[in-house]
């Protein structure tokens, strides 16, 4: 209430009450009475598929929904890496992009069915050479998938993990690991990994494990939405009629979920109860680690092989799942803004975005309703600002 925010030169110059903040003479006044401002959202876990034109369309979808910063984590070819860096520099519309280029896994290992050939080194020397090649491309992170295939046995070895992490750290790159098992989490922490995707799923998160997390300074991007979207649309087919949600979908996924027979098959499938249980475990993990003081960011795994998570829209859904898990709306918003910004700038200096404070980049979303009253209100977007400029949201959703 009674708030003033002054933006100049792409940054927040002042913020506070009308009595405390002087409006510069000649400033453009934007009356947002009755609305709410939050920082632009940060999605720390996304993938982009298709050709370069389709990649740019996915960037625009994210920006439409107020995702002003995003990280592409493991499926960027050299051409897509260059395009991510172009978006980061403001050359094309999209979030402020970070990229890991192509990630690392075992030969014949996870993830199956990728449309691109990721790095699958067979020796430690090969692994170090491949990290060097990523560094030459200008990536910010180095990603590893550290989990079994559905049939165990094909997992990146501890020795090659050590080579990847060691070379990344030596070059000033930040190693990131997709994990599900406690034993892998412990080994990677010992190697120096502090950035984890998904959750420790095979054990209770007890006091000793929580203390290790706190002592090592790790952050998790749990990606609850990617789990939930495996059946969410089957339970809520009415949402497929919403024009905004429909526009966010990839066409193949929308067609698949529009089929009543497909939806019924999902809800009656043999593994449905197991998937629901996995989501419940992951939600308990989020609540447990946050209560202990371990930070979580927002990541959606949007653009992964099933394409179930609509770009940009899914980032908001992740906030909703955090609140369902027991976090407050403010905790969820902080995870989607400040914590994500702090995570993505670990290779650099302190984050200069992710909060609305003097000196910070003016990335923000204007909402038509208060998200602290109902976190679902983050989707009630009036307009989006990126680096001090209003975004043309209509143009972002219009196919070129």
Steps between C-alpha positions, in 0.01 A plus 500: 500500500610858427810372318722672246764329285731712287668342196772671300767364269358149525542482875303568815611839631274523804213317665287584802201704612391820329619696799847344480560488124525810285368456147752654257379805311379408152469128578236293325241409763340155477204471736477142626261563787347176624760282332801311637862499385727198528847449348526320167507123543813284473470145364819307576413181309379510141574329170438626147429271206444525127675729256623850579171664402313275740755567773438873465126438522554317828704793632216737412245282678703515819537877483125536436439337838752724677794257503767764454791266576545131414763229487524246219653203671656234284342473155644798310701421189774751412249684278244519780769601747585793275131594477466487880795736533338726240179513706707574810656797321156627396540409134171307485189514722513259790614450854848591619643164400761282665608175337690181575536401135480123471499304825685184607384146562616142455513320165152350458400681818230742608315681350370271227357619172658844484480666157860624541824316573616607844851444638555135597874469572659161558820628664591773746724670245219507246272652764747779576544574129124525451468743792771709338300508179196627688710771661612610154133542401438737792271289719435586864430154643594135447213254544511130589219246510594281796234234517427154366309406193172317576712185475791578739857472390558794269599790726783749464787362709637670813839546331355677197276711723812611687674588174202706378459685830871561545547640150187715528615653828850554369353701211264706715190314380231383740427124508133401524367150566169328434473250787246279673714287737665592828826319422549710186411821682763432766775422250424808292495728803844367593619589148372857532156492334257741664226527237257206483201427278207292631504347850662229708223248445619170644529583870346698783653845532617467860697738724848383393424535130340840555808614691722390211284708267527803726873463560576464129277786385302309237192620313234277344276556197247223570287522179171379650309623196665252265371216718151646536453571131520126433130482589384855588338564162311171521342619825440856375416478130289816531824700523581399144223738390678802650653696208803614700583152625445355155738752345769403750484132406718338239264384222590130529430494873174691462378255238592206720321632809196605296428131430252366760623145445857605579389679817300200616799275434721716720259491794457122477863411428680248716759749629263788575496446878880483507528832319260661743704362790818642347346847489392471862854399603648790307259745662595370844867545404440864403320582824760314711808665351346849498399467864861405576633807318616336177411724202290380211468674165234459233563262213244330280685267260287664231595387153605153618422206274126475576438878459224474760600827669390809305782752474465788745162382631673212678719736699190641668366151563819414690423782744155353553646158578742653750207656682312168489812345653468737797706806408348844534429696181785735590743208538395373158543844341846538657596157362388615154687829513779576745613142565508418129698815428751419774536145367561603140762760588723271707756501217495879497452783748193562715165490320389836368147379422238294681392767752348847474767699681698811402775412255339176381398434140136598453349161417145489634147372453190709562220281635129573509457320833703437815706177487538499878124452526508222239823395329301413187470874448853506357333394175275808501756707311429857398839573345867401516812716516846370408806714567286812533301452178137389472470174307258478206322185619263484204793493259675230705212255456448583132675256269739683265 
